Amino acid sequence: MSKVLIVAEHLQGKLNASTAKCVSAAQALKPESIDIVVLAADPAGVAAEAAQIAGVARVLTVANAANADAIAQVQAPQIAALGKGYSHVFGPSTTFGKDLMPCVAALLGVSQVSDVMAIEGSHTFKRPIYAGNAIVTVEAPADHAVVATVRTASWPEAGKGGSAAVEAAPVDVALPSHTRYRGLAAGKSDRPDLQSAKRVVSGGRGVGSADNFKIIYDFADKLGAAVGASRAAVDAGYVPNELQVGQTGKIIAPELYVAVGISGAIQHLTGIKDAGTIVAINKDGDAPIFEIADIGLVGDLFKLLPELEAALA
Ligand SMILES: Cc1cc2nc3c(=O)[nH]c(=O)nc-3n(C[C@H](O)[C@H](O)[C@H](O)COP(=O)(O)OP(=O)(O)OC[C@H]3O[C@@H](n4cnc5c(N)ncnc54)[C@H](O)[C@@H]3O)c2cc1C
């Protein structure tokens, strides 16, 4: 039977939704147990949140001032030490997980399985390749532990209602001192986080300018949605690049995605493959976005968005 250890992703004392998505993926293994490990200077608050995820047996905490910042080279030896007792070690396929999990895999002497979107067996997984245009089945060696990143867009968050035991996990490993935290340069926004928002409104080159993007922000506010953008809009300087959705941007799976003035290039569609309802607004009735949209509105966005806003009010 499988025993799964999930590495919790958290920032500023809050658990990221990616952790509950990893729990969903772990549940697909029908394992004997699922544990979550929280590494932090003071892990109590995050651990209490993690303990509420249904299906989790234990939340292990590793309190260490060296874990105040998520430095992969510092955290990986601690996770590898704990991971030796598990058949599977999962982390999210986010920037955090993509940085950390290959280090964990290397320390455990295995190859990492990346971007798990489906589980076929204890060592058999499906993942997308070529920007989501093909799906491959990956077989991990049966006699080794599996270290994997979980494609968060492919899994729902596991529910709440759990009451896992929270236990301090003593980890006695030498931590590298050659890597130090210098600072984090992150965009600040009061809006919902693009990667975990249930609704997203994205604007493309058709919006025309940074000033015009106000119409996208206003409409998103009406819906309580996060704002995204196509690469063309980012490259043109309409919005910062952390809003980019797609192959070289963020892969997202909101319940509602509204694409405004976006043509629907394959590299953009890769980022919204797992979205629920897709609404497209474009003045070109032949735009490829309409081939995948559930609801398509052909017309000028500057006319249609105010009309939709009025209808919502
Ligand atoms: C390696 C690689 C990686 C890439 N990664 C990404 C990625 O991650 N994300 C991404 O988005 N792209 C990515 N691209 C770029 C991608 O190929 C497209 O160029 C880009 O998505 C186009 O953006 P767009 O739809 O906003 O612009 P366009 O293709 O120019 O489309 C603009 C649309 O707006 C419509 N429009 C114009 N005015 C109005 C109006 N007034 N009202 C309504 N509609 C209007 C037009 O009809 C048109 O369909 C990548 C490309 C490469 C080569």
The ligand as an SDF file (V2000), in Angstrom:
LIG
                    3D

 53 58  0  0  0  0  0  0  0  0999 V2000
    6.8110   29.7990  -27.7730 C   0  0  0  0  0  0  0  0  0  0  0  0
    5.5790   30.6590  -27.6640 C   0  0  0  0  0  0  0  0  0  0  0  0
    4.9590   30.7510  -26.4350 C   0  0  0  0  0  0  0  0  0  0  0  0
    3.8200   31.5560  -26.2930 C   0  0  0  0  0  0  0  0  0  0  0  0
    3.1990   31.6240  -25.0790 N   0  0  0  0  0  0  0  0  0  0  0  0
    2.0500   32.3120  -24.9760 C   0  0  0  0  0  0  0  0  0  0  0  0
    1.3320   32.3540  -23.7500 C   0  0  0  0  0  0  0  0  0  0  0  0
    1.7400   31.8080  -22.7120 O   0  0  0  0  0  0  0  0  0  0  0  0
    0.1620   33.0180  -23.7110 N   0  0  0  0  0  0  0  0  0  0  0  0
   -0.3530   33.6680  -24.8050 C   0  0  0  0  0  0  0  0  0  0  0  0
   -1.4320   34.2830  -24.6840 O   0  0  0  0  0  0  0  0  0  0  0  0
    0.3150   33.6600  -25.9700 N   0  0  0  0  0  0  0  0  0  0  0  0
    1.5050   33.0250  -26.0760 C   0  0  0  0  0  0  0  0  0  0  0  0
    2.1780   33.0540  -27.2510 N   0  0  0  0  0  0  0  0  0  0  0  0
    1.7290   33.9990  -28.3120 C   0  0  0  0  0  0  0  0  0  0  0  0
    0.5730   33.4710  -29.1300 C   0  0  0  0  0  0  0  0  0  0  0  0
    1.0610   32.7200  -30.2230 O   0  0  0  0  0  0  0  0  0  0  0  0
   -0.2700   34.6500  -29.6910 C   0  0  0  0  0  0  0  0  0  0  0  0
    0.5920   35.5030  -30.4180 O   0  0  0  0  0  0  0  0  0  0  0  0
   -0.9530   35.4680  -28.6070 C   0  0  0  0  0  0  0  0  0  0  0  0
   -1.6740   34.6280  -27.7400 O   0  0  0  0  0  0  0  0  0  0  0  0
   -1.9330   36.4460  -29.2890 C   0  0  0  0  0  0  0  0  0  0  0  0
   -2.5060   37.2640  -28.3220 O   0  0  0  0  0  0  0  0  0  0  0  0
   -3.9080   37.9340  -28.5980 P   0  0  0  0  0  0  0  0  0  0  0  0
   -4.9300   36.8940  -28.8660 O   0  0  0  0  0  0  0  0  0  0  0  0
   -4.1620   38.9240  -27.5220 O   0  0  0  0  0  0  0  0  0  0  0  0
   -3.5990   38.8300  -29.9080 O   0  0  0  0  0  0  0  0  0  0  0  0
   -4.1060   38.6550  -31.3780 P   0  0  0  0  0  0  0  0  0  0  0  0
   -3.8270   37.3030  -31.9070 O   0  0  0  0  0  0  0  0  0  0  0  0
   -3.5770   39.8240  -32.1360 O   0  0  0  0  0  0  0  0  0  0  0  0
   -5.6850   38.7810  -31.2490 O   0  0  0  0  0  0  0  0  0  0  0  0
   -6.3460   39.9470  -30.8900 C   0  0  0  0  0  0  0  0  0  0  0  0
   -7.8370   39.6790  -31.0760 C   0  0  0  0  0  0  0  0  0  0  0  0
   -8.5770   40.7960  -30.6270 O   0  0  0  0  0  0  0  0  0  0  0  0
   -9.7070   40.9730  -31.4670 C   0  0  0  0  0  0  0  0  0  0  0  0
  -10.1310   42.3600  -31.3710 N   0  0  0  0  0  0  0  0  0  0  0  0
   -9.4430   43.4660  -31.7690 C   0  0  0  0  0  0  0  0  0  0  0  0
  -10.1510   44.5770  -31.4530 N   0  0  0  0  0  0  0  0  0  0  0  0
  -11.3050   44.1530  -30.8580 C   0  0  0  0  0  0  0  0  0  0  0  0
  -12.4330   44.8300  -30.3120 C   0  0  0  0  0  0  0  0  0  0  0  0
  -12.5260   46.1640  -30.3220 N   0  0  0  0  0  0  0  0  0  0  0  0
  -13.4360   44.0850  -29.7960 N   0  0  0  0  0  0  0  0  0  0  0  0
  -13.3680   42.7200  -29.7920 C   0  0  0  0  0  0  0  0  0  0  0  0
  -12.3110   42.0320  -30.2850 N   0  0  0  0  0  0  0  0  0  0  0  0
  -11.2920   42.7550  -30.8010 C   0  0  0  0  0  0  0  0  0  0  0  0
   -9.2010   40.5630  -32.8590 C   0  0  0  0  0  0  0  0  0  0  0  0
  -10.2830   40.1660  -33.6940 O   0  0  0  0  0  0  0  0  0  0  0  0
   -8.2380   39.4280  -32.5230 C   0  0  0  0  0  0  0  0  0  0  0  0
   -8.8970   38.1660  -32.6080 O   0  0  0  0  0  0  0  0  0  0  0  0
    3.3160   32.2700  -27.4180 C   0  0  0  0  0  0  0  0  0  0  0  0
    3.9630   32.1580  -28.6470 C   0  0  0  0  0  0  0  0  0  0  0  0
    5.0900   31.3690  -28.7660 C   0  0  0  0  0  0  0  0  0  0  0  0
    5.7370   31.2570  -30.1060 C   0  0  0  0  0  0  0  0  0  0  0  0
  1  2  1  0
  2  3  1  0
  2 52  2  0
  3  4  2  0
  4  5  1  0
  4 50  1  0
  5  6  2  0
  6  7  1  0
  6 13  1  0
  7  8  2  0
  7  9  1  0
  9 10  1  0
 10 11  2  0
 10 12  1  0
 12 13  2  0
 13 14  1  0
 14 15  1  0
 14 50  1  0
 15 16  1  0
 16 17  1  0
 16 18  1  0
 18 19  1  0
 18 20  1  0
 20 21  1  0
 20 22  1  0
 22 23  1  0
 23 24  1  0
 24 25  2  0
 24 26  1  0
 24 27  1  0
 27 28  1  0
 28 29  2  0
 28 30  1  0
 28 31  1  0
 31 32  1  0
 32 33  1  0
 33 34  1  0
 33 48  1  0
 34 35  1  0
 35 36  1  0
 35 46  1  0
 36 37  1  0
 36 45  1  0
 37 38  2  0
 38 39  1  0
 39 40  1  0
 39 45  2  0
 40 41  1  0
 40 42  2  0
 42 43  1  0
 43 44  2  0
 44 45  1  0
 46 47  1  0
 46 48  1  0
 48 49  1  0
 50 51  2  0
 51 52  1  0
 52 53  1  0
M  END
$$$$
